[in-house]
Amino acid sequence: MKRQDLRRVWPRAGRIAAVLVLAGATAVAGVVTQTREVSAEPISSFYTPLDRIPQEPGAIIKTAPMTLFVTPPTEQGWPGRAQHVMYTSRQQDGSAVAVSGTFIEPTGPWRGAGPRPTVVIGPGTSGQADRCAMSMAFSTGVAVSTAPLGLSANQELPSSTVWSGLGARVLVTDYIGLGTPGIHTYANRFDSGHAILDGVRAANNLGGVGPETPVVLWGYSQGGGATAAAAEMAPTYAPELNLKGTWAGGPVADLSAILEKIDGALIGGAIGFAVNGMLARYPELQRAVDQVTSPSGRAMLETLSDSCIADVITHHPFLKTETLTKDGRPLSAHLAELPEAAPVLAELRIGNSTPAAPVLITSGLNDDTVPYGQARRLAEDWCGKGATVTFRTNDLPPILPGTTIPNHFGPEIIDGFGPDNAFTYLLDRLADKPVAGCSID
């Protein structure tokens, strides 16, 4: 692909990237801080699956048209036609489950090398309540709820705009349990990897193309962990897919390291998302957690299960999990010691299998939310297994440590949309430009 072609798409996305990524992280404009009880607001009936769903992974359960009001037009007009989609995926135990998302069919030609690709995007952390599903905010850019009062932003408008503007077919998954029934199993590598890879299958089905279609995966933070999980699971779970490359930016790869790092940070309440997700898939852990958490701590975990990231920031900023336990020690410290938790955290860590396609991992040296060390370890683990990995360190200096936005989302903007970015890396993979071995910067 010619760089000037890419630059035609870039200015619009570049101008909105910083604003929307940060808006997706904070999503607080117009939100009034208030004390409230947990209240599950009904959402669109689209998110209710059929009584019986197809069992084949990636099968289309249903679709509905979606208007993209906030997507900036290109010289050719609107870059894509969107659909709300529900498709079949697999839970950790292999059972079939319905997953929702957004599918964008491009209206213009593919501007890169080779055939038109399929791009599946794993969103960053949006929350655990159904109303936090990324597709809820995709049409207008922001989903507003009134009971409780809050909003959730479409964090993936910049990335989906660029890929659609380049002419790629795009699917943005909501993950398992966001919008659809059941709890969202936040940062569960099995569930998230399945949702990504079955999202590829679903997008190919909607696009009327076969498994030989070139595929790239794009994700940052929670999304980086999801695409990393998908990359290493693809050779066994979806070997028919023609995966060309993956961006796993700031990946949530090792929950044991992240739980300690994020405790007390601006979005420290996201620990509740992780704990709730673990309890859903590992019920044997429930009794151990109940023994160390206080009644108010258990109530907070319940509150967080019905919260979006904006709720965490506005209602529970800088949450310290020492406030959730009986003895005043951090919950992360208890999880490090509980014999029931150790095998769970080990099983959920990404890096035990080998990706067959190249992966770009980026991480901020001073990331105050998703620690650098566990991202680098993922690269080293994969390199030791013979994978093709490019690891890039973002040297952005510490800015207001603990506030998440500068040092976690700053590297996302730089590595995703700045010079020598994740787009150019993946476009080179789609062009079959050679990349070999491991490079750790």
C-alpha positions as CSV (number, residue, x, y, z in Angstrom):
1,M,0.0,0.0,0.0
2,K,1.2,3.5,-0.8
3,R,1.9,5.6,2.2
4,Q,0.1,8.6,0.6
5,D,-3.1,6.4,0.4
6,L,-2.8,5.7,4.1
7,R,-2.3,9.4,4.8
8,R,-5.6,10.3,3.1
9,V,-7.4,8.2,5.7
10,W,-5.2,9.2,8.5
11,P,-5.9,12.9,9.2
12,R,-9.6,12.4,10.3
13,A,-8.8,9.4,12.4
14,G,-5.7,11.0,13.8
15,R,-7.6,14.1,14.9
16,I,-10.3,12.1,16.7
17,A,-8.1,9.3,18.0
18,A,-6.8,11.1,21.1
19,V,-10.2,12.6,21.9
20,L,-12.2,9.4,21.5
21,V,-9.7,7.0,23.2
22,L,-9.6,9.2,26.2
23,A,-13.3,9.7,26.1
24,G,-13.7,6.0,26.0
25,A,-11.4,5.8,29.1
26,T,-13.1,8.5,31.1
27,A,-16.6,8.8,29.5
28,V,-17.5,11.3,32.2
29,A,-18.8,14.3,30.4
30,G,-22.3,15.2,31.7
31,V,-22.3,12.4,34.4
32,V,-23.4,13.4,37.8
33,T,-21.7,11.7,40.7
34,Q,-24.3,10.1,42.9
35,T,-24.8,7.2,45.3
36,R,-27.0,4.6,43.8
37,E,-28.2,1.1,44.1
38,V,-27.4,-1.5,41.5
39,S,-30.1,-1.4,38.8
40,A,-30.0,-3.4,35.6
41,E,-31.6,-1.2,33.0
42,P,-33.2,-3.2,30.2
43,I,-31.3,-2.9,26.9
44,S,-32.3,-3.6,23.3
45,S,-34.2,-6.8,22.6
46,F,-31.6,-7.5,20.0
47,Y,-29.3,-8.8,22.7
48,T,-31.7,-11.6,23.7
49,P,-30.6,-14.8,21.8
50,L,-33.0,-17.1,20.1
51,D,-34.2,-20.1,22.2
52,R,-31.9,-22.3,20.2
53,I,-28.7,-21.0,18.6
54,P,-26.6,-22.6,15.9
55,Q,-23.8,-24.7,17.4
56,E,-21.2,-24.0,14.8
57,P,-18.6,-21.3,16.0
58,G,-19.0,-18.2,13.9
59,A,-22.5,-19.0,12.7
60,I,-24.7,-15.9,12.3
61,I,-27.7,-15.9,14.8
62,K,-29.2,-12.7,13.7
63,T,-28.4,-9.2,12.3
64,A,-30.0,-5.8,12.3
65,P,-29.1,-2.6,10.4
66,M,-27.1,0.0,12.2
67,T,-26.5,3.7,11.2
68,L,-23.1,5.1,11.9
69,F,-23.9,8.7,12.7
70,V,-20.5,9.7,14.0
71,T,-18.2,8.0,11.4
72,P,-16.4,10.7,9.4
73,P,-16.8,10.4,5.6
74,T,-14.0,9.8,3.2
75,E,-13.6,11.2,-0.4
76,Q,-15.8,8.3,-1.5
77,G,-18.5,9.0,1.0
78,W,-19.4,6.9,4.1
79,P,-16.7,4.3,4.5
80,G,-18.9,1.4,5.5
81,R,-22.4,0.0,6.0
82,A,-22.8,-1.3,9.5
83,Q,-24.9,-4.2,11.0
84,H,-25.6,-5.2,14.5
85,V,-24.6,-8.9,14.6
86,M,-25.0,-11.8,16.9
87,Y,-22.9,-14.9,16.3
88,T,-22.1,-18.2,18.0
89,S,-18.9,-18.6,20.0
90,R,-17.7,-21.0,22.8
91,Q,-17.3,-20.5,26.5
92,Q,-14.3,-21.8,28.4
93,D,-16.0,-25.2,28.9
94,G,-16.7,-25.5,25.2
95,S,-20.5,-24.8,25.4
96,A,-22.1,-22.7,22.7
97,V,-22.9,-19.1,23.6
98,A,-24.3,-16.0,21.7
99,V,-22.0,-13.0,21.3
100,S,-22.9,-9.6,19.9
101,G,-20.9,-7.1,18.0
102,T,-20.7,-4.6,15.2
103,F,-19.9,-5.6,11.6
104,I,-18.9,-2.9,9.0
105,E,-18.9,-3.8,5.3
106,P,-16.7,-1.3,3.4
107,T,-18.1,0.7,0.6
108,G,-14.8,1.6,-1.1
109,P,-12.0,-0.5,-2.6
110,W,-9.3,-2.1,-0.5
111,R,-6.3,0.2,-0.6
112,G,-3.7,-2.3,0.6
113,A,-1.8,-5.2,-0.9
114,G,-3.5,-8.5,-1.7
115,P,-7.2,-9.4,-1.3
116,R,-9.5,-7.4,0.9
117,P,-8.9,-8.5,4.5
118,T,-11.0,-9.2,7.5
119,V,-10.1,-7.2,10.6
120,V,-11.5,-8.1,14.0
121,I,-11.1,-5.5,16.8
122,G,-11.0,-6.4,20.5
123,P,-12.2,-3.3,22.5
124,G,-10.5,-2.0,25.6
125,T,-12.1,-2.1,29.0
126,S,-15.7,-0.8,28.8
127,G,-17.1,-2.5,32.0
128,Q,-19.1,-5.5,33.1
129,A,-22.7,-4.3,32.8
130,D,-24.7,-5.2,29.7
131,R,-25.1,-1.6,28.9
132,C,-21.3,-1.3,28.5
133,A,-21.3,-3.4,25.3
134,M,-19.3,-1.6,22.6
135,S,-22.1,-2.1,20.1
136,M,-24.5,-0.1,22.3
137,A,-22.3,3.0,21.7
138,F,-21.3,2.4,18.1
139,S,-24.1,4.1,16.3
140,T,-23.9,7.5,18.1
141,G,-20.5,7.3,19.7
142,V,-21.9,7.3,23.2
143,A,-24.5,5.1,25.0
144,V,-26.4,7.0,27.8
145,S,-28.2,5.2,30.6
146,T,-30.6,6.7,33.1
147,A,-31.0,4.0,35.7
148,P,-28.2,4.2,36.8
149,L,-27.2,7.6,35.3
150,G,-24.1,7.1,33.2
151,L,-22.6,6.7,29.8
152,S,-20.3,4.5,27.8
153,A,-18.3,5.6,24.8
154,N,-17.3,3.9,21.6
155,Q,-13.6,3.6,22.2
156,E,-13.0,1.8,18.9
157,L,-14.3,4.6,16.6
158,P,-10.8,5.6,15.6
159,S,-9.5,2.2,14.7
160,S,-12.7,1.0,13.0
161,T,-12.7,4.3,11.0
162,V,-9.2,3.8,9.7
163,W,-9.7,0.2,8.8
164,S,-13.0,0.8,7.1
165,G,-11.5,3.8,5.3
166,L,-8.8,1.6,4.0
167,G,-11.4,-0.7,2.6
168,A,-11.2,-3.6,5.1
169,R,-14.2,-5.5,6.4
170,V,-14.4,-5.0,10.1
171,L,-16.0,-6.7,13.1
172,V,-15.8,-5.3,16.6
173,T,-16.8,-7.9,19.2
174,D,-18.6,-7.2,22.4
175,Y,-17.1,-10.3,24.0
176,I,-19.0,-12.9,25.9
177,G,-21.5,-11.6,28.4
178,L,-21.6,-7.9,27.4
179,G,-25.1,-7.1,26.2
180,T,-25.9,-10.8,26.0
181,P,-27.0,-12.9,29.0
182,G,-24.6,-14.0,31.6
183,I,-21.7,-12.1,33.3
184,H,-18.9,-10.7,31.2
185,T,-15.9,-12.8,31.9
186,Y,-13.4,-10.0,31.9
187,A,-9.8,-10.9,30.8
188,N,-10.6,-14.6,30.6
189,R,-8.2,-15.7,27.8
190,F,-10.4,-18.7,26.8
191,D,-13.7,-16.7,26.4
192,S,-12.1,-13.6,24.9
193,G,-9.9,-15.6,22.4
194,H,-12.9,-17.6,21.3
195,A,-15.0,-14.4,20.8
196,I,-12.2,-12.9,18.6
197,L,-11.6,-15.9,16.4
198,D,-15.3,-16.7,16.1
199,G,-15.8,-13.0,15.2
200,V,-13.5,-13.6,12.3
201,R,-15.6,-16.6,11.2
202,A,-18.7,-14.5,11.6
203,A,-17.3,-11.6,9.6
204,N,-16.3,-13.9,6.8
205,N,-19.7,-15.4,6.8
206,L,-21.3,-12.0,6.6
207,G,-18.9,-10.9,3.9
208,G,-19.5,-14.0,1.8
209,V,-15.8,-14.9,1.8
210,G,-13.9,-18.1,2.6
211,P,-11.3,-19.0,5.3
212,E,-8.5,-18.2,2.8
213,T,-9.4,-14.5,3.3
214,P,-6.4,-12.7,5.0
215,V,-7.1,-11.7,8.6
216,V,-5.5,-9.3,11.1
217,L,-6.4,-8.8,14.7
218,W,-6.3,-5.4,16.5
219,G,-6.5,-4.8,20.2
220,Y,-5.2,-2.7,23.1
221,S,-5.4,-3.2,26.9
222,Q,-8.3,-5.7,27.5
223,G,-8.4,-5.9,23.7
224,G,-4.6,-6.5,23.5
225,G,-5.0,-9.5,25.9
226,A,-8.0,-10.8,23.8
227,T,-6.1,-10.6,20.5
228,A,-3.0,-12.1,22.2
229,A,-5.1,-15.0,23.5
230,A,-6.6,-15.4,20.0
231,A,-3.2,-15.4,18.3
232,E,-1.8,-18.2,20.4
233,M,-5.1,-20.2,20.3
234,A,-5.6,-19.9,16.5
235,P,-3.5,-22.9,15.5
236,T,-5.7,-25.3,17.5
237,Y,-9.0,-23.5,17.8
238,A,-9.3,-22.0,14.3
239,P,-6.6,-23.5,12.1
240,E,-8.5,-22.8,8.9
241,L,-8.2,-19.1,9.3
242,N,-5.6,-17.2,7.2
243,L,-4.2,-15.1,10.1
244,K,-1.5,-12.7,8.9
245,G,-0.7,-10.7,12.0
246,T,-1.9,-9.4,15.3
247,W,-1.4,-6.2,17.3
248,A,-1.6,-6.9,21.1
249,G,-1.1,-3.4,22.6
250,G,-0.6,-3.0,26.3
251,P,-2.0,-6.6,26.7
252,V,-3.7,-7.8,29.8
253,A,-1.7,-11.0,29.8
254,D,-1.1,-11.9,33.5
255,L,-3.9,-11.0,35.9
256,S,-1.7,-11.7,39.0
257,A,0.6,-8.8,38.0
258,I,-2.2,-6.5,36.9
259,L,-4.3,-6.9,40.0
260,E,-1.4,-5.7,42.1
261,K,-0.5,-2.8,39.8
262,I,-4.0,-1.4,39.3
263,D,-5.0,-1.5,42.9
264,G,-5.6,2.1,44.0
265,A,-5.3,3.5,40.5
266,L,-8.0,5.6,38.9
267,I,-9.7,2.5,37.4
268,G,-8.8,0.2,40.3
269,G,-12.4,-0.9,40.4
270,A,-11.7,-2.9,37.3
271,I,-10.2,-5.5,39.7
272,G,-13.9,-6.2,40.5
273,F,-14.5,-7.0,36.8
274,A,-11.6,-9.5,36.9
275,V,-12.6,-11.1,40.2
276,N,-16.3,-11.4,39.1
277,G,-15.2,-13.0,35.8
278,M,-13.0,-15.6,37.6
279,L,-15.8,-16.5,40.1
280,A,-18.1,-17.1,37.2
281,R,-15.8,-19.7,35.6
282,Y,-14.2,-21.0,38.7
283,P,-17.0,-21.4,41.3
284,E,-14.6,-23.3,43.6
285,L,-12.9,-19.9,44.2
286,Q,-16.1,-18.3,45.6
287,R,-15.8,-19.7,49.1
288,A,-12.2,-18.6,49.5
289,V,-13.0,-15.1,48.3
290,D,-16.0,-14.9,50.6
291,Q,-13.8,-15.8,53.5
292,V,-11.5,-12.9,53.1
293,T,-14.0,-10.2,51.8
294,S,-16.2,-8.2,54.1
295,P,-20.0,-7.8,53.6
296,S,-19.4,-4.4,52.2
297,G,-16.6,-5.8,50.0
298,R,-18.9,-8.4,48.6
299,A,-21.6,-5.7,48.0
300,M,-19.0,-3.7,46.1
301,L,-18.1,-6.6,43.8
302,E,-21.8,-6.9,43.1
303,T,-22.0,-3.2,42.3
304,L,-19.0,-3.4,40.0
305,S,-20.6,-6.3,38.1
306,D,-23.3,-3.8,37.0
307,S,-20.9,-1.0,36.2
308,C,-19.2,0.6,33.2
309,I,-15.7,2.0,33.3
310,A,-17.2,5.5,33.6
311,D,-19.1,4.4,36.7
312,V,-15.8,3.2,38.2
313,I,-14.2,6.6,37.5
314,T,-17.0,8.8,38.7
315,H,-18.4,6.7,41.6
316,H,-15.4,4.7,42.7
317,P,-12.2,6.4,41.6
318,F,-8.8,5.1,43.0
319,L,-10.5,2.2,44.6
320,K,-8.2,0.3,47.0
321,T,-9.2,-3.3,47.5
322,E,-8.0,-3.1,51.2
323,T,-11.5,-1.6,51.7
324,L,-13.1,-4.8,50.5
325,T,-11.5,-7.3,52.9
326,K,-12.0,-8.2,56.5
327,D,-8.4,-7.6,57.6
328,G,-7.7,-4.5,55.6
329,R,-5.1,-6.2,53.4
330,P,-5.5,-5.8,49.7
331,L,-7.6,-8.3,47.9
332,S,-4.8,-8.7,45.4
333,A,-2.5,-9.8,48.2
334,H,-5.1,-12.4,49.4
335,L,-5.5,-13.8,45.8
336,A,-1.7,-14.2,45.6
337,E,-1.8,-16.4,48.7
338,L,-5.1,-18.3,48.4
339,P,-4.3,-21.9,47.2
340,E,-7.6,-21.9,45.3
341,A,-6.5,-18.8,43.3
342,A,-3.0,-19.8,42.2
343,P,-4.1,-22.4,39.6
344,V,-6.8,-20.1,38.3
345,L,-4.4,-17.2,37.7
346,A,-1.8,-19.6,36.2
347,E,-4.4,-21.0,33.8
348,L,-5.6,-17.6,32.7
349,R,-2.1,-16.3,32.0
350,I,-1.4,-15.9,28.3
351,G,1.9,-17.2,26.9
352,N,1.7,-20.9,27.3
353,S,1.1,-21.7,23.6
354,T,2.7,-20.5,20.4
355,P,1.2,-18.1,17.8
356,A,1.8,-19.3,14.2
357,A,1.5,-15.8,12.7
358,P,3.6,-12.7,13.5
359,V,2.6,-10.6,16.5
360,L,3.4,-7.0,17.4
361,I,3.3,-6.3,21.2
362,T,3.7,-2.8,22.4
363,S,3.8,-1.6,26.0
364,G,4.5,1.6,27.9
365,L,7.5,1.4,30.1
366,N,5.7,3.6,32.6
367,D,2.2,2.2,32.2
368,D,0.5,2.6,35.5
369,T,-2.4,0.3,34.8
370,V,-1.3,-2.7,32.7
371,P,2.3,-3.3,33.8
372,Y,5.2,-3.3,31.3
373,G,6.9,-6.3,32.8
374,Q,4.1,-8.8,32.1
375,A,3.8,-7.6,28.5
376,R,7.5,-8.1,28.0
377,R,7.4,-11.5,29.6
378,L,4.7,-12.5,27.1
379,A,7.0,-11.5,24.2
380,E,9.9,-13.4,25.8
381,D,7.7,-16.5,26.5
382,W,6.6,-16.6,22.9
383,C,10.1,-16.0,21.5
384,G,11.3,-18.9,23.6
385,K,8.8,-21.1,21.9
386,G,9.9,-20.0,18.4
387,A,7.1,-17.5,17.6
388,T,7.6,-14.4,15.4
389,V,7.3,-11.5,17.7
390,T,8.1,-7.8,17.6
391,F,8.1,-6.1,21.0
392,R,8.3,-2.3,21.2
393,T,8.8,-0.3,24.3
394,N,7.0,3.0,24.6
395,D,9.2,5.4,26.6
396,L,6.6,8.0,27.4
397,P,7.8,9.4,30.8
398,P,5.6,9.1,33.9
399,I,2.7,11.7,33.9
400,L,0.5,11.8,36.9
401,P,1.1,8.2,38.0
402,G,-1.9,6.3,39.0
403,T,-4.3,8.3,36.8
404,T,-4.3,5.8,34.0
405,I,-5.1,8.2,31.2
406,P,-1.7,9.6,30.4
407,N,0.5,6.5,30.9
408,H,-1.9,3.8,29.8
409,F,-3.9,5.4,27.0
410,G,-1.0,7.7,25.9
411,P,1.0,4.8,24.5
412,E,-2.2,3.5,22.8
413,I,-2.5,6.7,20.8
414,I,1.3,6.8,20.0
415,D,1.7,3.1,19.2
416,G,-1.6,2.8,17.4
417,F,-1.8,6.1,15.5
418,G,1.7,7.7,15.7
419,P,4.8,7.2,13.5
420,D,5.7,3.6,12.6
421,N,2.4,2.4,14.1
422,A,0.4,-0.8,14.4
423,F,-1.5,-0.1,11.2
424,T,1.7,0.0,9.1
425,Y,3.0,-3.2,10.8
426,L,-0.2,-5.0,10.0
427,L,-0.4,-3.6,6.5
428,D,3.1,-5.0,5.9
429,R,1.9,-8.4,7.1
430,L,-1.0,-8.2,4.7
431,A,1.5,-7.4,1.9
432,D,3.5,-10.5,2.9
433,K,6.6,-8.5,3.7
434,P,9.0,-10.8,5.5
435,V,9.5,-10.6,9.2
436,A,11.4,-13.2,11.0
437,G,12.4,-14.2,14.5
438,C,12.1,-12.0,17.5
439,S,12.9,-8.4,18.1
440,I,12.6,-7.1,21.6
441,D,13.1,-3.3,22.0
